[in-house]
Each structure stands twice: as structure tokens, then as C-alpha cells.
Amino acid sequence: MHRNVRIGRAGVWAAVASGPVALAIALMPTSAAVPAAASKPVPQAAAQPAQDPSGYAELFVSSWLRSNARDEQSAQSRRARVLAPDVALPEPAAAVQLRLEGVWAVRSVQHGRAWVVTVAAQYANADVRYLAVEINSTAGGGTFTVAGTPAVVAGPAAGTASGSHFRVSVPSGPLASTAAEFLRTYLTGAGEVERYLAPGTSLRGLETGAFTFVEVEEVMAADQAAAAAKVPSDRTRVRLEVSVTARTEDGGRWPLRYAMTLAVRDGRWEIASMDSGAGSTTGGAR
């Protein structure tokens, strides 16, 4: 202890001999090292998915096909110019043009910020012409620009339909009857569809009188349990595909097909969901 004190005093006297600056440094208290505060990570904004410009392409091509380079002041020509100021307009023949029924996007392919959208233009005589148009988008995908005039291209090739998953024939009985009665009620508006629905399932029906008569042509299932003659145990679920012919008051005939899921509750079949995109179904059998 005394030796340490003597060493400390010796250091001070040595600092005095070296000058006032060294003396100030020697008398400074030693401070403990303070660890640097860890930097907090900066939250990164979630990347927004790029918006598909198919609707923008439909609007442009619809106006472009109806425009006329010889009539720059027509409504369609001016609209096409607003959407694509530098794109040349077509010059249709002087003869009567076929009426354009509508334009629908059938395919869109993205390459970075550039998109190529293929649209189908259908005319009054049932002819269909396919056009591809390049659309550029901003970084956020909120602003689109037509990059050039459309190109007439071949339409998408038709694919081969895959085999149906509904291969079990449903015999006459409670299951087929429930599905048939539900569709008759749904399509004709005669009665309430709610009585056929499982708890927690909702479905908005069609307008009353949409069809006047519904004939069931075929009931097929994807599950072997649907072939049972008796109603199985509660909570059993099966998927059906029901083909019907619906007739209108003026004699029209409409071949229709519906996919649905049915479930057993309290010893009877109920509609758990409509799987054909018809109306709106939520929830399920409980």
C-alpha cells in the first residue's frame, strides 16, 4: 500500500518536472469505458406488390380501336391520345366498320417495370382479334404509360381440360334430393335457400323468377361416401357437381353446372358451401 502511494507521488513529481500539460493529464481521473449504445434497426417499408395494368390496357386498346387518324377530334381519338400521346392511330376503311363489342385482357406478363398485356377484341360478327400492348409502370406501380402501338398477335392456345374429380355417381336418395331441391329454390327464387344451408353459411339468392323450371340432369361426387344409400354420421362432408337444365319464361334453355360441398348435421344433409363462385358463401357446417 505505501509502495503504491510512493509510486503515485513519484508520477506526479515527474509530471511537474515535465510541464503543466503533463501535470493536468496525470491528475485527470480515470473514467470507466462506456459501451457504445447498440443502434436500433431501422424498420424497412414492406414492398408493395406491383399492380397489374390489365384494366389500363383494356381501356387504351378499346379507345385505340375505335379511334380514327382522320378524325383527331372524335371522343375516342382524344381519349387514345390522352392515354398515349405519341402512339399513332389507325385509319379504318371508309366502308362501314364492324361494331366493336368489347375488349378483355386475357394474359399479362411482367418484365421488371414493363408489362406486356394481351387483350381480346370481339366484334359484332363474332370475330375475335388479339392485340398485345406494352405498358411501363413506375416504381410503386401506381402510374402506367403506354410504350408503343399495339401489335396484332395470335391468341393463347386452348389447353386440354383435365379429368374431372367427380367420378362417383350419386344414387337417388337424401343427398341427391337435397342438392336438387336447393338448386331449384336458388335458381327459381321460389322459397328460401336458408332452410338448406348449414349454420354459419350464408348465400345471396338470385332475383325472383330468374328461371321458371330447373331439371336435374346428373349428380356426381368426388367422395365415395356420397354413394351410400343412407345418411352417414354427422360431420361427414362430400363434394358434388350437379348438372341442371334451367328454363326461362320465354322458353330459353340454359345448361348449367354447380359444384358444392354438403355436410351431415343431425342426420340430414345441408349445404356447407357453394364452390362455383355463385353468390357469396361464408362459414361452414358446424
FENVENDA-V311867 format. One line per field, one symbol per residue. ss: DSSP state (a for helix, b for strand, c for the rest). phi: phi as a letter, one per 30 degrees, with the letter a starting at -180 (. if undefined). burial: 1 if it has 24 or more other ideal C-beta (glycine too) atoms within 12 Angstrom, else 0. A space follows every 50 residues. Layout:
BEGIN
ss = ???
phi = ???
burial = ???
END
This chain:
BEGIN
ss = caaaaaaaaaaaaaaaaacaaaaaaaaccccccccccccccccccccccc cccaaaaaaaaaaaaaccccccccaaaaaaaaaccccccccccccccccb bbbbbbbbbbbccbbbbbbbbbbccccbbbbbbbbbbccccccbbbcccc bbbccccccccccccccbbccccaaaaaaaaaaaaaaaccccaaaabccc ccccccccccccbbbbbbbbbccaaaacccccccccbbbbbbbbbbbccc ccbbbbbbbbbbbbbccbbbbbbbcccccccccccc
phi = .dddddddddddddddddkdddddddddddcddcdddddddddcdddddd dddedddddddddddcdaddbdcddddddddddbdccdcdbddddddddd dlbbdcabbcbiccbcccbccccddidbbcbcbcbcbdedicbcbddadd cdbddedddcdddddcbcdcddledddddddddddddcicjcdedccdei cbbdddddiebcabcdcabbbcbddddddcdddeidbbcbbccbccccdd jdbbdbbbcaccbcbhibdbddacccidibcbildb
burial = 00000000000000000000000000000000000000000000000000 00110111111111111100000001101110110010110000000001 00111111000000111111110000011111111110000001111001 00000000000000010101000111011111111111000010011100 10101000011001010111111011000011000111111111010000 000001111111111001111111110110100010
END
